[in-house]
Amino acid sequence: MNNVKGKLMSKETFLDNAAYTKEPYEGILVSADTKNEQYKIAVQLSENQVILVDEVSDREVQERVHQWIPRVNEIQLHYGVKNDLENYSEH
């Protein structure tokens, strides 16, 4: 498995300064960082923790989200998350 180079952070920190956030696919969060004029993409690891996996421009966001979708389960399993996101593992 390729290790994900990302930053672990609280979900609250990820959502900080976000003009909006959406979950286009279960386990992936996308937030608009208007301060830095970019979109942040994260994989949710628990109810309160995410791993920031990408930061992209508005022109790249859809393509990058589609690239991360197949890796969501792999990343979550690596961090000890069960397949059912309703039952987050504790960290």
TORZA-898805 format. One record per residue: x, y, z of N, C-alpha, C in turn. Coordinates in nm, 4 decimals. Layout:
% residues N
      n_c1      n_c2      n_c3     ca_c1     ca_c2     ca_c3      c_c1      c_c2      c_c3
         X         Y         Z         X         Y         Z         X         Y         Z
...
//
This chain:
% residues 91
      n_c1      n_c2      n_c3     ca_c1     ca_c2     ca_c3      c_c1      c_c2      c_c3
    0.0841   -0.1187    0.0000    0.0000    0.0000    0.0000    0.0880    0.1242    0.0000
    0.0508    0.2215   -0.0766    0.1219    0.3494   -0.0740    0.0763    0.4282    0.0467
    0.1724    0.4744    0.1247    0.1358    0.5559    0.2402    0.0834    0.6902    0.1942
   -0.0138    0.7401    0.2651   -0.0717    0.8696    0.2337    0.0096    0.9755    0.3062
    0.0572    1.0711    0.2302    0.1266    1.1838    0.2915    0.0202    1.2879    0.3199
   -0.0206    1.2910    0.4428   -0.1262    1.3822    0.4801   -0.1079    1.4281    0.6220
   -0.1947    1.5156    0.6611   -0.1871    1.5743    0.7944   -0.3095    1.5319    0.8733
   -0.2864    1.4620    0.9853   -0.3963    1.4272    1.0744   -0.4413    1.5525    1.1472
   -0.5711    1.5695    1.1551   -0.6246    1.6861    1.2254   -0.7658    1.6581    1.2708
   -0.8125    1.7423    1.3602   -0.9508    1.7291    1.4035   -1.0418    1.7748    1.2896
   -1.1610    1.7231    1.2904   -1.2590    1.7641    1.1899   -1.2886    1.9128    1.2044
   -1.2911    1.9599    1.3278   -1.3164    2.1022    1.3547   -1.2099    2.1902    1.2898
   -1.0845    2.1505    1.3006   -0.9761    2.2270    1.2389   -0.9895    2.2265    1.0872
   -1.0248    2.1111    1.0308   -1.0433    2.0998    0.8861   -1.1537    2.1938    0.8369
   -1.2591    2.2053    0.9155   -1.3730    2.2885    0.8760   -1.3530    2.4365    0.9067
   -1.2499    2.4699    0.9828   -1.2223    2.6079    1.0204   -1.1967    2.6931    0.8957
   -1.2553    2.8097    0.8900   -1.2414    2.9039    0.7776   -1.2973    2.8506    0.6462
   -1.3820    2.7513    0.6505   -1.4400    2.6963    0.5286   -1.5694    2.7690    0.4956
   -1.5747    2.8203    0.3738   -1.6971    2.8863    0.3289   -1.8100    2.7839    0.3177
   -1.7745    2.6642    0.2762   -1.8701    2.5535    0.2752   -1.7932    2.4225    0.2745
   -1.8623    2.3183    0.3146   -1.8053    2.1848    0.3155   -1.9104    2.0889    0.2633
   -1.8664    1.9885    0.1898   -1.9612    1.8868    0.1467   -1.8940    1.7512    0.1506
   -1.9765    1.6487    0.1510   -1.9285    1.5121    0.1498   -1.9780    1.4489    0.0194
   -1.8969    1.4604   -0.0885   -1.9414    1.4104   -0.2183   -1.9460    1.2575   -0.2257
   -1.8780    1.1937   -0.1335   -1.8715    1.0483   -0.1285   -1.8506    1.0114    0.0177
   -1.9114    0.9052    0.0642   -1.8985    0.8685    0.2053   -1.7516    0.8506    0.2423
   -1.7096    0.9268    0.3419   -1.5718    0.9174    0.3895   -1.4796    1.0254    0.3366
   -1.5251    1.1016    0.2386   -1.4442    1.2115    0.1849   -1.5135    1.3432    0.2170
   -1.4361    1.4378    0.2670   -1.4866    1.5725    0.2925   -1.4100    1.6705    0.2051
   -1.4806    1.7663    0.1505   -1.4198    1.8723    0.0703   -1.4632    2.0045    0.1306
   -1.3653    2.0911    0.1565   -1.3997    2.2229    0.2093   -1.3335    2.3305    0.1253
   -1.4034    2.4416    0.1127   -1.3508    2.5560    0.0389   -1.2764    2.6450    0.1369
   -1.1479    2.6606    0.1137   -1.0637    2.7476    0.1954   -1.0510    2.8798    0.1209
   -1.1423    2.9723    0.1482   -1.1438    3.0989    0.0746   -1.0239    3.1862    0.1092
   -0.9714    3.1695    0.2272   -0.8545    3.2473    0.2686   -0.7339    3.2178    0.1798
   -0.7160    3.0906    0.1448   -0.6037    3.0502    0.0608   -0.6445    3.0189   -0.0830
   -0.7713    3.0439   -0.1156   -0.8263    3.0216   -0.2491   -0.7971    2.8822   -0.3020
   -0.8337    2.7826   -0.2210   -0.8160    2.6450   -0.2635   -0.9201    2.5558   -0.1968
   -0.9259    2.4339   -0.2402   -1.0130    2.3340   -0.1806   -0.9269    2.2322   -0.1094
   -0.9729    2.1910    0.0088   -0.9031    2.0889    0.0847   -0.9845    1.9608    0.0772
   -0.9146    1.8496    0.0589   -0.9789    1.7191    0.0512   -0.9255    1.6350    0.1663
   -1.0166    1.5743    0.2411   -0.9774    1.4924    0.3552   -1.0550    1.3619    0.3554
   -0.9944    1.2616    0.4162   -1.0615    1.1339    0.4389   -1.0962    1.1295    0.5872
   -1.2213    1.0995    0.6159   -1.2666    1.0960    0.7545   -1.2248    0.9646    0.8187
   -1.1589    0.9757    0.9349   -1.1099    0.8586    1.0070   -1.1964    0.8238    1.1270
   -1.2552    0.9234    1.1863   -1.3454    0.9029    1.2989   -1.4425    1.0198    1.2978
   -1.5329    1.0198    1.3916   -1.6301    1.1288    1.3937   -1.5626    1.2646    1.4094
   -1.4485    1.2663    1.4769   -1.3813    1.3934    1.5039   -1.2418    1.4051    1.4456
   -1.1988    1.3089    1.3633   -1.0635    1.3144    1.3078   -1.0651    1.2852    1.1591
   -0.9835    1.3620    1.0863   -0.9678    1.3438    0.9425   -0.8190    1.3456    0.9090
   -0.7879    1.2997    0.7891   -0.6535    1.3165    0.7370   -0.6645    1.3999    0.6095
   -0.5972    1.5134    0.6102   -0.5955    1.6017    0.4940   -0.5075    1.5365    0.3889
   -0.5630    1.5046    0.2738   -0.4874    1.4327    0.1715   -0.4524    1.5170    0.0498
   -0.5194    1.6307    0.0312   -0.4938    1.7102   -0.0887   -0.5423    1.8528   -0.0709
   -0.4774    1.9436   -0.1395   -0.5193    2.0840   -0.1477   -0.5057    2.1238   -0.2937
   -0.6155    2.1660   -0.3540   -0.6181    2.1890   -0.4976   -0.6949    2.3154   -0.5338
   -0.6783    2.3580   -0.6571   -0.7528    2.4735   -0.7085   -0.8937    2.4301   -0.7465
   -0.9790    2.5275   -0.7717   -1.1168    2.4955   -0.8094   -1.1234    2.4192   -0.9414
   -1.0257    2.4369   -1.0285   -1.0243    2.3659   -1.1573   -0.9912    2.2176   -1.1412
   -0.9255    2.1821   -1.0322   -0.8807    2.0447   -1.0122   -0.9650    1.9634   -0.9151
   -1.0530    2.0279   -0.8411   -1.1178    1.9618   -0.7285   -1.1978    1.8383   -0.7690
   -1.2778    1.8446   -0.8728   -1.3595    1.7291   -0.9109   -1.2727    1.6109   -0.9522
   -1.1725    1.6367   -1.0321   -1.0837    1.5299   -1.0772   -1.0111    1.4654   -0.9593
   -0.9611    1.5467   -0.8678   -0.8868    1.4942   -0.7534   -0.9758    1.4152   -0.6593
   -1.1000    1.4614   -0.6374   -1.1920    1.3855   -0.5531   -1.2130    1.2472   -0.6138
   -1.2322    1.2415   -0.7451   -1.2523    1.1125   -0.8121   -1.1286    1.0232   -0.8003
   -1.0103    1.0823   -0.7922   -0.8880    1.0040   -0.7739   -0.8774    0.9482   -0.6319
   -0.9316    1.0204   -0.5344   -0.9233    0.9761   -0.3947   -1.0312    0.8757   -0.3575
   -1.1451    0.8772   -0.4231   -1.2560    0.7884   -0.3879   -1.2138    0.6414   -0.3802
   -1.1405    0.5885   -0.4772   -1.1034    0.4469   -0.4677   -1.0095    0.4150   -0.3507
   -0.9469    0.5156   -0.2919   -0.8506    0.4937   -0.1842   -0.9093    0.5121   -0.0450
   -1.0346    0.5558   -0.0350   -1.0951    0.5841    0.0956   -1.0872    0.4635    0.1883
   -1.1349    0.3476    0.1438   -1.1348    0.2291    0.2299   -0.9933    0.1894    0.2695
   -0.9019    0.1935    0.1761   -0.7615    0.1597    0.2022   -0.7028    0.2500    0.3117
   -0.7266    0.3789    0.2994   -0.6749    0.4757    0.3970   -0.7391    0.4534    0.5333
   -0.8700    0.4348    0.5338   -0.9401    0.4139    0.6603   -0.8936    0.2854    0.7289
   -0.8750    0.1798    0.6530   -0.8270    0.0543    0.7116   -0.6867    0.0711    0.7679
   -0.6038    0.1457    0.6992   -0.4671    0.1719    0.7460   -0.4685    0.2404    0.8828
   -0.5670    0.3255    0.9051   -0.5778    0.3987    1.0316   -0.6728    0.3312    1.1307
   -0.7137    0.2079    1.1014   -0.7927    0.1316    1.1970   -0.9412    0.1573    1.1957
   -0.9936    0.2177    1.0908   -1.1363    0.2447    1.0806   -1.2051    0.1226    1.0217
   -1.3146    0.0828    1.0826   -1.3936   -0.0286    1.0286   -1.4657    0.0191    0.9031
   -1.5101   -0.0730    0.8195   -1.5782   -0.0375    0.6950   -1.7035    0.0452    0.7154
   -1.7718    0.0245    0.8271   -1.8950    0.0972    0.8558   -1.8616    0.2265    0.9285
   -1.8726    0.3397    0.8599   -1.8367    0.4678    0.9206   -1.9290    0.5069    1.0351
   -2.0387    0.4375    1.0509   -2.1254    0.4679    1.1645   -2.0604    0.4207    1.2956
   -1.9650    0.3309    1.2836   -1.8959    0.2763    1.4017   -1.7483    0.3108    1.3942
   -1.7149    0.4337    1.4196   -1.5760    0.4771    1.4142   -1.4946    0.4075    1.5215
   -1.3690    0.3773    1.4886   -1.2803    0.3231    1.5905   -1.2275    0.4375    1.6749
   -1.1861    0.4063    1.7948   -1.1341    0.5105    1.8817   -0.9840    0.5211    1.8646
   -0.9347    0.6436    1.8672   -0.7897    0.6690    1.8527   -0.7384    0.7371    1.9758
//
